[in-house]
Amino acid sequence: MTRISLQRWLYLYALVCACLLASGGGAAWAVPLHHNKVLILNSYHSGYEGSDDAVQGIKETLLKALPETDIQVEYLDSKNYSGKEFDARVVDLLRFKYQQRHFDLILSTDDYAFNIIEAHRGELFGATPLVFCGTNSFDRSRLSGKHGIIGIDERPSFKDTLDLIFTLHPGTGNVVVIRDDSVTGQLNNREFRQAAAQFQGKALFPDWAGLRLEELTSRVKQLKKGSVIVYFASFVQDGSGERFSSNEALRRISDVSPVPVYGGWEFNLGKGIVGGRLLNLREHGAAAAALAVRVLRGEPTDTLPLVSPSPNKDKFDYNELRRFGITKGKLPADSIVINEPPGYLWSHRLEILSAISVLLLLALATSFIKLINSRKNLKIHRDAADAAQP
């Protein structure tokens, strides 16, 4: 091969490579990126604020750490349906949709989804790693002998909130519990009763579980000083069977209540509760997603904590604090208060800035006038000195 033909071949080879790279053909030689596939099994329905918050926290954290992750959400709708026949149909649906599909990780939110996957994980998803969240007061013994399952325990801080109630309202002798009678409501009530047992003899703790909205509002209106309500209903039905969301029912109850209402979950804050040590389900979901990221990046589940605590914080609503005469100074240190009006300086910032601007203009004008007068005086002195010279 002559030198000229060799140069021509090298030139053509370089030209072809450049064209392939410019058209994206070079990607054919690159190592393909693996897109993690994650399935979220949501116990409830789209629009249920608590689980929506958890899912949002999961998505935000997963996509921030692993932007190429494909996330699918399956809603199991267990707030509206229940029973053995429904459970069987849910399992059949999951088997039909997902038995032949591959996922790198499963995330479950709340008890119902975990119960389903705990019982049927092998047949539905094999040994796919599972990260759970939203399970109420989780019994870690359920994980004995099982591999590839870790999660976050949704455990409300009822003991801390009761301590707070008796500190802020020292005359309290009646702590009324308003809750739903679902499986979740019963699990939360069991946790509340364990906390309340430490205050036996100090107050009564009547349980108004599953009452219709009309009866609840009627009873609440009659509560006297010395009573406090602890609210953790997921939903409330009225006399006709219409179901009201947690916050809808809370607003109606709080509006007629002559006594403070406390809670355990942050999605009720700003809707009628004073506050308490609250569980933020968005942060709860984010904590679960952080575990999921570690698993997807290759950390074995056996090296990670089986059950991690829920990140609860002291949070309060300024409007309710003011309504019941509770000052911020009585709250725990590092408490977060929402709806607090801005201070005097901030609320009058426009007037203050306007006044400062006027003062600065006056000061500038005064300085300018002084400068002009000074120059005039200097000129007069110079003219007088010139005139005095022979």
C-alpha positions as a Markdown table, in Angstrom:
| # | Residue | x | y | z |
|---|---|---|---|---|
| 1 | Met | 0.0 | 0.0 | 0.0 |
| 2 | Thr | 1.4 | 3.3 | -1.0 |
| 3 | Arg | 1.9 | 6.2 | 1.4 |
| 4 | Ile | -0.8 | 8.2 | -0.3 |
| 5 | Ser | -3.4 | 5.4 | -0.1 |
| 6 | Leu | -2.6 | 4.8 | 3.5 |
| 7 | Gln | -3.1 | 8.5 | 4.3 |
| 8 | Arg | -6.4 | 8.4 | 2.4 |
| 9 | Trp | -7.6 | 5.3 | 4.4 |
| 10 | Leu | -6.7 | 7.0 | 7.7 |
| 11 | Tyr | -8.5 | 10.1 | 6.6 |
| 12 | Leu | -11.6 | 8.2 | 5.7 |
| 13 | Tyr | -11.5 | 6.2 | 9.0 |
| 14 | Ala | -11.2 | 9.4 | 11.0 |
| 15 | Leu | -14.1 | 10.9 | 9.0 |
| 16 | Val | -16.4 | 7.9 | 9.7 |
| 17 | Cys | -15.6 | 8.0 | 13.4 |
| 18 | Ala | -16.3 | 11.7 | 13.6 |
| 19 | Cys | -19.7 | 11.2 | 11.9 |
| 20 | Leu | -20.6 | 8.3 | 14.2 |
| 21 | Leu | -19.8 | 10.4 | 17.3 |
| 22 | Ala | -21.7 | 13.4 | 16.0 |
| 23 | Ser | -24.8 | 11.4 | 15.2 |
| 24 | Gly | -24.7 | 9.6 | 18.6 |
| 25 | Gly | -23.5 | 6.3 | 17.0 |
| 26 | Gly | -20.6 | 6.3 | 19.5 |
| 27 | Ala | -23.2 | 5.4 | 22.2 |
| 28 | Ala | -23.3 | 1.9 | 20.7 |
| 29 | Trp | -19.8 | 1.3 | 22.1 |
| 30 | Ala | -20.5 | 2.9 | 25.5 |
| 31 | Val | -21.5 | 0.7 | 28.5 |
| 32 | Pro | -25.3 | 1.1 | 28.8 |
| 33 | Leu | -26.5 | 2.8 | 32.0 |
| 34 | His | -28.6 | 0.7 | 34.3 |
| 35 | His | -31.9 | 2.4 | 35.2 |
| 36 | Asn | -33.0 | 1.1 | 38.6 |
| 37 | Lys | -36.6 | 0.1 | 38.6 |
| 38 | Val | -38.5 | 0.7 | 41.9 |
| 39 | Leu | -42.1 | -0.2 | 42.8 |
| 40 | Ile | -43.9 | 1.6 | 45.6 |
| 41 | Leu | -46.8 | -0.3 | 47.1 |
| 42 | Asn | -49.0 | 2.3 | 48.7 |
| 43 | Ser | -51.5 | 1.0 | 51.2 |
| 44 | Tyr | -54.1 | 3.7 | 50.4 |
| 45 | His | -55.3 | 5.8 | 47.5 |
| 46 | Ser | -53.9 | 8.8 | 45.6 |
| 47 | Gly | -55.1 | 12.0 | 47.4 |
| 48 | Tyr | -54.7 | 10.6 | 50.9 |
| 49 | Glu | -52.5 | 13.3 | 52.4 |
| 50 | Gly | -50.4 | 11.2 | 54.8 |
| 51 | Ser | -49.3 | 8.5 | 52.3 |
| 52 | Asp | -49.0 | 11.1 | 49.5 |
| 53 | Asp | -46.5 | 12.9 | 51.7 |
| 54 | Ala | -44.5 | 9.7 | 52.3 |
| 55 | Val | -44.5 | 9.0 | 48.6 |
| 56 | Gln | -43.3 | 12.5 | 47.8 |
| 57 | Gly | -40.5 | 12.2 | 50.3 |
| 58 | Ile | -39.5 | 8.8 | 48.7 |
| 59 | Lys | -39.5 | 10.2 | 45.2 |
| 60 | Glu | -37.6 | 13.4 | 46.0 |
| 61 | Thr | -34.8 | 11.5 | 47.8 |
| 62 | Leu | -34.5 | 8.7 | 45.3 |
| 63 | Leu | -34.4 | 10.9 | 42.3 |
| 64 | Lys | -32.0 | 13.4 | 43.8 |
| 65 | Ala | -29.5 | 10.6 | 44.6 |
| 66 | Leu | -30.3 | 8.4 | 41.6 |
| 67 | Pro | -31.9 | 10.5 | 38.8 |
| 68 | Glu | -32.2 | 7.7 | 36.4 |
| 69 | Thr | -34.5 | 5.6 | 38.6 |
| 70 | Asp | -37.8 | 4.5 | 37.2 |
| 71 | Ile | -40.5 | 4.7 | 39.9 |
| 72 | Gln | -43.9 | 3.1 | 39.7 |
| 73 | Val | -46.6 | 3.5 | 42.3 |
| 74 | Glu | -49.3 | 0.9 | 42.9 |
| 75 | Tyr | -52.2 | 2.1 | 45.1 |
| 76 | Leu | -54.0 | -0.7 | 47.1 |
| 77 | Asp | -56.9 | 1.5 | 48.3 |
| 78 | Ser | -57.2 | -0.2 | 51.7 |
| 79 | Lys | -58.9 | 2.8 | 53.3 |
| 80 | Asn | -62.0 | 2.2 | 51.2 |
| 81 | Tyr | -62.0 | -1.6 | 51.0 |
| 82 | Ser | -61.1 | -4.4 | 53.4 |
| 83 | Gly | -61.7 | -8.1 | 54.2 |
| 84 | Lys | -60.4 | -11.4 | 53.1 |
| 85 | Glu | -62.0 | -11.3 | 49.7 |
| 86 | Phe | -60.5 | -7.9 | 49.0 |
| 87 | Asp | -57.0 | -9.1 | 50.1 |
| 88 | Ala | -57.3 | -12.1 | 47.7 |
| 89 | Arg | -58.2 | -9.8 | 44.8 |
| 90 | Val | -55.3 | -7.5 | 45.6 |
| 91 | Val | -52.8 | -10.4 | 45.6 |
| 92 | Asp | -54.3 | -11.7 | 42.3 |
| 93 | Leu | -53.9 | -8.2 | 40.8 |
| 94 | Leu | -50.3 | -7.9 | 41.9 |
| 95 | Arg | -49.6 | -11.4 | 40.6 |
| 96 | Phe | -51.1 | -10.6 | 37.3 |
| 97 | Lys | -49.3 | -7.3 | 36.9 |
| 98 | Tyr | -45.9 | -7.9 | 38.4 |
| 99 | Gln | -45.1 | -11.6 | 38.7 |
| 100 | Gln | -43.2 | -11.5 | 35.4 |
| 101 | Arg | -41.6 | -8.1 | 35.8 |
| 102 | His | -38.2 | -7.3 | 37.3 |
| 103 | Phe | -37.7 | -4.6 | 40.0 |
| 104 | Asp | -34.5 | -3.8 | 41.7 |
| 105 | Leu | -36.3 | -2.8 | 44.9 |
| 106 | Ile | -39.7 | -2.7 | 46.4 |
| 107 | Leu | -40.9 | 0.1 | 48.8 |
| 108 | Ser | -44.0 | -0.3 | 50.9 |
| 109 | Thr | -45.9 | 2.4 | 52.7 |
| 110 | Asp | -48.1 | 1.8 | 55.8 |
| 111 | Asp | -49.2 | -1.5 | 57.3 |
| 112 | Tyr | -51.5 | -2.9 | 54.7 |
| 113 | Ala | -49.0 | -3.0 | 51.9 |
| 114 | Phe | -46.3 | -4.5 | 54.2 |
| 115 | Asn | -48.7 | -7.2 | 55.4 |
| 116 | Ile | -49.5 | -8.2 | 51.8 |
| 117 | Ile | -45.9 | -8.3 | 50.7 |
| 118 | Glu | -44.8 | -10.0 | 53.9 |
| 119 | Ala | -47.2 | -12.9 | 53.2 |
| 120 | His | -46.7 | -13.1 | 49.4 |
| 121 | Arg | -43.2 | -11.6 | 48.7 |
| 122 | Gly | -41.7 | -14.9 | 47.4 |
| 123 | Glu | -44.4 | -15.7 | 44.9 |
| 124 | Leu | -44.8 | -12.1 | 43.7 |
| 125 | Phe | -41.3 | -10.6 | 43.8 |
| 126 | Gly | -38.9 | -13.4 | 44.8 |
| 127 | Ala | -35.9 | -12.1 | 46.8 |
| 128 | Thr | -36.2 | -8.5 | 45.6 |
| 129 | Pro | -35.1 | -6.2 | 48.5 |
| 130 | Leu | -37.9 | -4.6 | 50.4 |
| 131 | Val | -37.7 | -1.3 | 52.3 |
| 132 | Phe | -40.8 | -0.5 | 54.3 |
| 133 | Cys | -42.1 | 2.7 | 56.0 |
| 134 | Gly | -45.3 | 3.8 | 57.7 |
| 135 | Thr | -45.7 | 0.6 | 59.6 |
| 136 | Asn | -47.2 | 1.5 | 63.0 |
| 137 | Ser | -45.2 | 0.5 | 66.1 |
| 138 | Phe | -43.4 | -2.2 | 64.1 |
| 139 | Asp | -42.6 | -5.5 | 65.9 |
| 140 | Arg | -39.0 | -6.2 | 64.8 |
| 141 | Ser | -39.5 | -9.9 | 65.6 |
| 142 | Arg | -41.5 | -10.2 | 62.4 |
| 143 | Leu | -38.2 | -10.0 | 60.5 |
| 144 | Ser | -36.6 | -12.9 | 62.4 |
| 145 | Gly | -35.2 | -15.4 | 59.9 |
| 146 | Lys | -36.0 | -13.1 | 56.9 |
| 147 | His | -33.5 | -11.5 | 54.6 |
| 148 | Gly | -33.6 | -8.5 | 52.4 |
| 149 | Ile | -36.1 | -6.5 | 54.4 |
| 150 | Ile | -35.4 | -3.3 | 56.3 |
| 151 | Gly | -37.4 | -0.1 | 57.1 |
| 152 | Ile | -38.5 | 2.8 | 59.2 |
| 153 | Asp | -40.8 | 2.4 | 62.1 |
| 154 | Glu | -43.7 | 4.8 | 62.2 |
| 155 | Arg | -44.0 | 5.2 | 65.9 |
| 156 | Pro | -45.8 | 8.3 | 67.2 |
| 157 | Ser | -44.4 | 10.1 | 70.2 |
| 158 | Phe | -47.5 | 9.9 | 72.4 |
| 159 | Lys | -45.5 | 9.8 | 75.6 |
| 160 | Asp | -43.8 | 13.0 | 74.8 |
| 161 | Thr | -47.0 | 14.7 | 73.7 |
| 162 | Leu | -48.8 | 13.6 | 76.9 |
| 163 | Asp | -45.9 | 15.0 | 79.0 |
| 164 | Leu | -46.3 | 18.2 | 77.1 |
| 165 | Ile | -50.1 | 18.3 | 77.7 |
| 166 | Phe | -49.7 | 17.9 | 81.4 |
| 167 | Thr | -47.0 | 20.6 | 81.4 |
| 168 | Leu | -48.9 | 23.2 | 79.4 |
| 169 | His | -52.3 | 22.3 | 81.0 |
| 170 | Pro | -51.6 | 21.3 | 84.6 |
| 171 | Gly | -55.2 | 21.0 | 85.5 |
| 172 | Thr | -55.9 | 18.3 | 82.9 |
| 173 | Gly | -57.9 | 15.4 | 84.3 |
| 174 | Asn | -59.6 | 14.1 | 81.1 |
| 175 | Val | -57.7 | 13.2 | 77.9 |
| 176 | Val | -60.2 | 12.3 | 75.2 |
| 177 | Val | -59.0 | 10.1 | 72.3 |
| 178 | Ile | -60.7 | 10.6 | 68.9 |
| 179 | Arg | -59.6 | 8.0 | 66.3 |
| 180 | Asp | -61.0 | 5.7 | 63.6 |
| 181 | Asp | -61.5 | 2.0 | 64.3 |
| 182 | Ser | -59.5 | 0.7 | 61.3 |
| 183 | Val | -56.5 | -1.6 | 61.7 |
| 184 | Thr | -54.2 | 1.5 | 61.7 |
| 185 | Gly | -56.4 | 3.2 | 64.2 |
| 186 | Gln | -56.2 | 0.1 | 66.5 |
| 187 | Leu | -52.4 | -0.1 | 66.2 |
| 188 | Asn | -52.0 | 3.6 | 67.0 |
| 189 | Asn | -54.4 | 3.3 | 69.9 |
| 190 | Arg | -52.4 | 0.4 | 71.3 |
| 191 | Glu | -49.3 | 2.6 | 71.2 |
| 192 | Phe | -51.3 | 5.4 | 72.9 |
| 193 | Arg | -52.6 | 3.2 | 75.6 |
| 194 | Gln | -49.0 | 2.1 | 76.4 |
| 195 | Ala | -48.0 | 5.7 | 76.8 |
| 196 | Ala | -51.2 | 6.6 | 78.8 |
| 197 | Ala | -50.5 | 3.8 | 81.2 |
| 198 | Gln | -47.7 | 5.8 | 82.6 |
| 199 | Phe | -50.2 | 8.6 | 83.6 |
| 200 | Gln | -52.8 | 6.4 | 85.3 |
| 201 | Gly | -54.3 | 8.1 | 88.3 |
| 202 | Lys | -53.5 | 11.5 | 86.8 |
| 203 | Ala | -56.3 | 11.6 | 84.3 |
| 204 | Leu | -59.0 | 9.6 | 82.6 |
| 205 | Phe | -58.5 | 8.5 | 78.9 |
| 206 | Pro | -61.9 | 7.9 | 77.3 |
| 207 | Asp | -61.8 | 6.4 | 73.8 |
| 208 | Trp | -64.2 | 7.8 | 71.3 |
| 209 | Ala | -63.4 | 5.4 | 68.5 |
| 210 | Gly | -65.5 | 5.1 | 65.4 |
| 211 | Leu | -68.2 | 7.6 | 66.4 |
| 212 | Arg | -70.1 | 9.4 | 63.7 |
| 213 | Leu | -69.1 | 13.0 | 63.0 |
| 214 | Glu | -72.4 | 14.4 | 64.3 |
| 215 | Glu | -72.0 | 12.7 | 67.6 |
| 216 | Leu | -68.4 | 13.6 | 67.9 |
| 217 | Thr | -69.1 | 17.3 | 67.4 |
| 218 | Ser | -72.0 | 17.2 | 69.8 |
| 219 | Arg | -69.8 | 15.5 | 72.5 |
| 220 | Val | -66.9 | 17.9 | 71.9 |
| 221 | Lys | -69.1 | 20.9 | 72.4 |
| 222 | Gln | -69.9 | 19.7 | 75.9 |
| 223 | Leu | -66.3 | 19.2 | 77.1 |
| 224 | Lys | -65.4 | 21.4 | 80.1 |
| 225 | Lys | -62.2 | 23.0 | 81.2 |
| 226 | Gly | -59.7 | 20.3 | 82.4 |
| 227 | Ser | -60.2 | 18.3 | 79.2 |
| 228 | Val | -57.9 | 17.9 | 76.3 |
| 229 | Ile | -58.4 | 16.0 | 73.0 |
| 230 | Val | -55.8 | 13.8 | 71.3 |
| 231 | Tyr | -56.8 | 13.3 | 67.7 |
| 232 | Phe | -55.4 | 10.6 | 65.3 |
| 233 | Ala | -58.4 | 9.6 | 63.1 |
| 234 | Ser | -57.5 | 8.7 | 59.6 |
| 235 | Phe | -61.1 | 9.4 | 58.6 |
| 236 | Val | -64.5 | 9.9 | 60.1 |
| 237 | Gln | -67.9 | 9.0 | 58.8 |
| 238 | Asp | -71.1 | 10.9 | 59.2 |
| 239 | Gly | -74.6 | 9.5 | 59.9 |
| 240 | Ser | -75.2 | 8.8 | 56.2 |
| 241 | Gly | -72.0 | 6.9 | 55.8 |
| 242 | Glu | -70.1 | 9.7 | 53.9 |
| 243 | Arg | -66.4 | 9.5 | 54.7 |
| 244 | Phe | -64.5 | 12.7 | 55.7 |
| 245 | Ser | -60.8 | 12.8 | 55.5 |
| 246 | Ser | -58.7 | 13.2 | 58.6 |
| 247 | Asn | -58.3 | 17.0 | 58.1 |
| 248 | Glu | -61.9 | 17.6 | 57.1 |
| 249 | Ala | -63.2 | 16.0 | 60.2 |
| 250 | Leu | -60.5 | 17.6 | 62.3 |
| 251 | Arg | -61.5 | 21.1 | 61.2 |
| 252 | Arg | -65.1 | 20.5 | 62.1 |
| 253 | Ile | -64.2 | 19.1 | 65.5 |
| 254 | Ser | -61.6 | 21.8 | 66.3 |
| 255 | Asp | -64.0 | 24.6 | 65.2 |
| 256 | Val | -66.5 | 23.7 | 67.9 |
| 257 | Ser | -64.1 | 22.5 | 70.6 |
| 258 | Pro | -63.8 | 24.6 | 73.7 |
| 259 | Val | -60.6 | 22.7 | 74.7 |
| 260 | Pro | -57.2 | 22.2 | 73.0 |
| 261 | Val | -56.7 | 19.4 | 70.4 |
| 262 | Tyr | -53.3 | 17.7 | 70.1 |
| 263 | Gly | -52.1 | 15.1 | 67.6 |
| 264 | Gly | -49.4 | 12.8 | 66.5 |
| 265 | Trp | -48.9 | 13.6 | 62.7 |
| 266 | Glu | -47.7 | 16.7 | 61.1 |
| 267 | Phe | -50.3 | 16.6 | 58.2 |
| 268 | Asn | -52.9 | 17.6 | 60.8 |
| 269 | Leu | -50.8 | 20.7 | 61.8 |
| 270 | Gly | -52.4 | 23.9 | 60.7 |
| 271 | Lys | -55.8 | 22.2 | 60.4 |
| 272 | Gly | -56.9 | 22.4 | 64.0 |
| 273 | Ile | -54.4 | 20.8 | 66.4 |
| 274 | Val | -52.2 | 22.8 | 68.8 |
| 275 | Gly | -49.3 | 20.5 | 67.9 |
| 276 | Gly | -47.2 | 18.0 | 69.8 |
| 277 | Arg | -44.2 | 15.9 | 69.0 |
| 278 | Leu | -45.3 | 15.1 | 65.5 |
| 279 | Leu | -44.4 | 12.6 | 62.9 |
| 280 | Asn | -43.7 | 14.1 | 59.5 |
| 281 | Leu | -44.5 | 11.5 | 56.8 |
| 282 | Arg | -42.6 | 13.3 | 54.1 |
| 283 | Glu | -39.4 | 13.1 | 56.2 |
| 284 | His | -40.4 | 9.5 | 57.1 |
| 285 | Gly | -40.6 | 8.6 | 53.4 |
| 286 | Ala | -37.3 | 10.4 | 52.8 |
| 287 | Ala | -35.6 | 8.4 | 55.5 |
| 288 | Ala | -36.9 | 5.1 | 53.9 |
| 289 | Ala | -35.7 | 6.3 | 50.5 |
| 290 | Ala | -32.2 | 7.0 | 52.0 |
| 291 | Leu | -32.0 | 3.4 | 53.0 |
| 292 | Ala | -33.2 | 2.4 | 49.5 |
| 293 | Val | -30.5 | 4.4 | 47.9 |
| 294 | Arg | -27.8 | 2.6 | 49.9 |
| 295 | Val | -29.3 | -0.8 | 48.8 |
| 296 | Leu | -29.5 | 0.2 | 45.2 |
| 297 | Arg | -25.9 | 1.3 | 45.3 |
| 298 | Gly | -24.9 | -2.1 | 46.4 |
| 299 | Glu | -24.8 | -2.2 | 50.2 |
| 300 | Pro | -26.1 | -5.6 | 51.5 |
| 301 | Thr | -29.3 | -5.2 | 53.5 |
| 302 | Asp | -27.8 | -7.4 | 56.2 |
| 303 | Thr | -25.2 | -4.7 | 56.9 |
| 304 | Leu | -27.9 | -2.0 | 57.4 |
| 305 | Pro | -30.2 | -1.4 | 60.5 |
| 306 | Leu | -33.3 | -3.6 | 60.3 |
| 307 | Val | -35.6 | -1.0 | 61.8 |
| 308 | Ser | -34.8 | 2.7 | 62.1 |
| 309 | Pro | -36.7 | 5.1 | 64.4 |
| 310 | Ser | -39.0 | 7.7 | 63.0 |
| 311 | Pro | -37.7 | 11.3 | 62.9 |
| 312 | Asn | -40.3 | 13.1 | 65.0 |
| 313 | Lys | -40.1 | 16.8 | 66.0 |
| 314 | Asp | -41.9 | 19.3 | 68.3 |
| 315 | Lys | -44.2 | 21.4 | 66.1 |
| 316 | Phe | -47.0 | 23.8 | 66.9 |
| 317 | Asp | -49.6 | 26.1 | 65.2 |
| 318 | Tyr | -49.3 | 29.7 | 66.4 |
| 319 | Asn | -53.1 | 30.3 | 65.8 |
| 320 | Glu | -54.0 | 27.5 | 68.2 |
| 321 | Leu | -51.4 | 28.5 | 70.8 |
| 322 | Arg | -52.8 | 32.0 | 70.8 |
| 323 | Arg | -56.4 | 30.7 | 70.9 |
| 324 | Phe | -55.7 | 28.8 | 74.2 |
| 325 | Gly | -53.3 | 31.3 | 75.7 |
| 326 | Ile | -50.1 | 29.2 | 75.4 |
| 327 | Thr | -46.9 | 31.2 | 75.2 |
| 328 | Lys | -43.9 | 30.2 | 73.1 |
| 329 | Gly | -41.7 | 30.3 | 76.2 |
| 330 | Lys | -43.5 | 27.2 | 77.6 |
| 331 | Leu | -42.7 | 25.1 | 74.6 |
| 332 | Pro | -39.8 | 22.7 | 74.4 |
| 333 | Ala | -36.5 | 24.0 | 73.2 |
| 334 | Asp | -36.0 | 23.9 | 69.4 |
| 335 | Ser | -39.8 | 23.8 | 68.8 |
| 336 | Ile | -41.0 | 24.8 | 65.3 |
| 337 | Val | -44.0 | 27.1 | 65.2 |
| 338 | Ile | -46.0 | 27.6 | 62.0 |
| 339 | Asn | -48.3 | 30.5 | 61.1 |
| 340 | Glu | -46.4 | 32.9 | 63.4 |
| 341 | Pro | -46.9 | 36.5 | 62.2 |
| 342 | Pro | -43.7 | 38.4 | 61.3 |
| 343 | Gly | -42.2 | 40.7 | 63.9 |
| 344 | Tyr | -42.8 | 44.4 | 64.0 |
| 345 | Leu | -39.7 | 45.3 | 61.9 |
| 346 | Trp | -40.6 | 42.8 | 59.2 |
| 347 | Ser | -44.3 | 43.7 | 59.1 |
| 348 | His | -43.5 | 47.4 | 58.8 |
| 349 | Arg | -40.5 | 47.0 | 56.5 |
| 350 | Leu | -41.8 | 49.1 | 53.7 |
| 351 | Glu | -42.5 | 52.1 | 56.0 |
| 352 | Ile | -39.2 | 51.7 | 57.7 |
| 353 | Leu | -37.3 | 51.5 | 54.4 |
| 354 | Ser | -39.2 | 54.5 | 53.1 |
| 355 | Ala | -38.3 | 56.5 | 56.2 |
| 356 | Ile | -34.6 | 55.5 | 56.0 |
| 357 | Ser | -34.6 | 56.5 | 52.3 |
| 358 | Val | -36.0 | 59.9 | 53.1 |
| 359 | Leu | -33.5 | 60.4 | 55.9 |
| 360 | Leu | -30.6 | 59.4 | 53.6 |
| 361 | Leu | -31.8 | 61.9 | 50.9 |
| 362 | Leu | -32.1 | 64.6 | 53.5 |
| 363 | Ala | -28.6 | 63.8 | 54.8 |
| 364 | Leu | -27.3 | 63.8 | 51.2 |
| 365 | Ala | -29.0 | 67.1 | 50.4 |
| 366 | Thr | -27.7 | 68.7 | 53.6 |
| 367 | Ser | -24.1 | 67.5 | 52.8 |
| 368 | Phe | -24.4 | 68.9 | 49.3 |
| 369 | Ile | -25.6 | 72.3 | 50.5 |
| 370 | Lys | -22.8 | 72.4 | 53.1 |
| 371 | Leu | -20.3 | 71.6 | 50.3 |
| 372 | Ile | -21.6 | 74.4 | 48.1 |
| 373 | Asn | -21.5 | 76.9 | 51.0 |
| 374 | Ser | -18.0 | 75.8 | 51.9 |
| 375 | Arg | -16.9 | 76.4 | 48.4 |
| 376 | Lys | -18.6 | 79.8 | 48.3 |
| 377 | Asn | -16.9 | 80.8 | 51.5 |
| 378 | Leu | -13.5 | 79.5 | 50.3 |
| 379 | Lys | -13.9 | 81.6 | 47.1 |
| 380 | Ile | -14.9 | 84.8 | 49.1 |
| 381 | His | -11.8 | 84.3 | 51.3 |
| 382 | Arg | -9.6 | 83.9 | 48.2 |
| 383 | Asp | -11.0 | 86.9 | 46.5 |
| 384 | Ala | -10.6 | 89.0 | 49.6 |
| 385 | Ala | -6.9 | 87.8 | 49.9 |
| 386 | Asp | -6.3 | 88.7 | 46.3 |
| 387 | Ala | -7.8 | 92.1 | 46.7 |
| 388 | Ala | -5.6 | 92.8 | 49.8 |
| 389 | Gln | -2.4 | 92.1 | 47.9 |
| 390 | Pro | -0.6 | 95.3 | 46.5 |
